[in-house]
Amino acid sequence: NALVYAEVCPAVLTCSGDRTAKVWNATTGDCELTCAGHDGAVNSANATPDLKWIATASDDGTAKLWVVDGVTQVVAVACTMVGHLGALHSVTFSQDARYLVTG
């Protein structure tokens, strides 16, 4: 799958008030993937270096972990993390990509 991602790299990951995060092809400007499913603005998005996982943090108080299928170019929610009392402003992967940190 990593070779499939090479076709969309270099990539730019954006987050937006429209409740989505998007992966853009930095060469062509085309939107390659859209993560849609939050109930509030997405304030932060981060991806593993191989683009197999994307994490998002939202005004809706949740963080979502998304799994990316590089063959079909489909993204799906793998896990929704709840428990914060307010909006989330940031999310990042640990250096080994085994953990998420939110705030």
C-alpha positions as CSV (number, residue, x, y, z in Angstrom):
1,N,0.0,0.0,0.0
2,A,2.8,2.4,0.6
3,L,3.6,2.6,-3.1
4,V,0.0,3.7,-3.8
5,Y,0.5,6.6,-1.4
6,A,3.6,7.7,-3.3
7,E,1.2,8.6,-6.1
8,V,-0.5,11.3,-3.9
9,C,2.7,12.5,-2.2
10,P,3.7,15.1,-1.5
11,A,0.4,15.6,0.2
12,V,-1.1,18.5,2.2
13,L,-3.6,17.7,5.0
14,T,-6.1,20.5,5.8
15,C,-8.9,20.8,8.3
16,S,-11.9,23.1,8.1
17,G,-14.9,24.7,9.6
18,D,-17.0,22.7,7.1
19,R,-16.5,19.7,9.5
20,T,-14.0,17.9,7.2
21,A,-10.3,17.2,6.8
22,K,-8.9,16.7,3.4
23,V,-5.8,15.3,1.8
24,W,-4.7,17.3,-1.2
25,N,-2.1,16.3,-3.9
26,A,0.5,19.1,-3.5
27,T,1.5,18.7,-7.1
28,T,-1.8,18.9,-8.8
29,G,-4.0,20.6,-6.1
30,D,-6.6,17.8,-6.4
31,C,-8.4,16.6,-3.4
32,E,-7.5,13.0,-2.9
33,L,-9.4,12.1,0.3
34,T,-12.1,13.6,2.5
35,C,-12.7,12.7,6.1
36,A,-16.3,13.7,6.9
37,G,-18.2,12.8,10.0
38,H,-17.6,15.3,12.7
39,D,-20.5,17.4,14.1
40,G,-18.4,20.5,14.5
41,A,-15.5,22.3,12.8
42,V,-12.3,20.2,12.5
43,N,-9.6,22.2,14.3
44,S,-6.6,19.8,13.8
45,A,-5.6,17.0,11.6
46,N,-2.5,14.8,11.6
47,A,-1.4,11.8,9.6
48,T,1.1,9.0,9.9
49,P,4.0,9.4,7.5
50,D,2.7,6.5,5.3
51,L,-0.8,8.1,5.2
52,K,-2.4,4.9,6.4
53,W,-4.0,6.7,9.4
54,I,-5.4,10.2,9.9
55,A,-6.4,11.7,13.2
56,T,-8.8,14.6,13.6
57,A,-9.9,16.9,16.5
58,S,-13.1,18.8,16.5
59,D,-15.3,21.5,18.1
60,D,-17.8,18.6,18.7
61,G,-15.5,17.4,21.6
62,T,-14.3,14.2,19.8
63,A,-11.2,13.0,18.1
64,K,-11.5,10.5,15.3
65,L,-9.0,8.0,14.0
66,W,-9.5,7.3,10.3
67,V,-8.1,4.4,8.3
68,V,-7.1,5.0,4.7
69,D,-7.4,2.3,2.1
70,G,-4.7,3.4,-0.4
71,V,-5.9,0.9,-3.1
72,T,-9.5,2.2,-3.3
73,Q,-8.7,5.7,-2.0
74,V,-11.4,5.4,0.6
75,V,-11.2,6.7,4.2
76,A,-13.4,5.4,7.0
77,V,-13.7,6.1,10.8
78,A,-11.9,3.4,12.7
79,C,-12.6,4.9,16.2
80,T,-14.3,7.9,17.7
81,M,-12.8,9.1,21.0
82,V,-15.1,10.8,23.5
83,G,-14.5,12.1,27.0
84,H,-13.4,15.7,26.6
85,L,-15.7,18.3,28.1
86,G,-15.3,20.8,25.3
87,A,-13.8,21.5,21.9
88,L,-10.6,19.8,20.9
89,H,-8.0,22.0,19.3
90,S,-5.2,19.7,18.6
91,V,-4.3,16.0,17.8
92,T,-1.0,14.4,17.1
93,F,0.5,10.9,16.8
94,S,3.3,9.8,19.1
95,Q,6.6,9.3,17.3
96,D,6.0,5.6,16.9
97,A,2.4,6.2,15.8
98,R,1.0,3.9,18.5
99,Y,-0.7,6.6,20.5
100,L,-2.7,9.8,20.0
101,V,-2.4,12.9,22.1
102,T,-5.4,15.3,22.1
103,G,-6.0,18.7,23.7
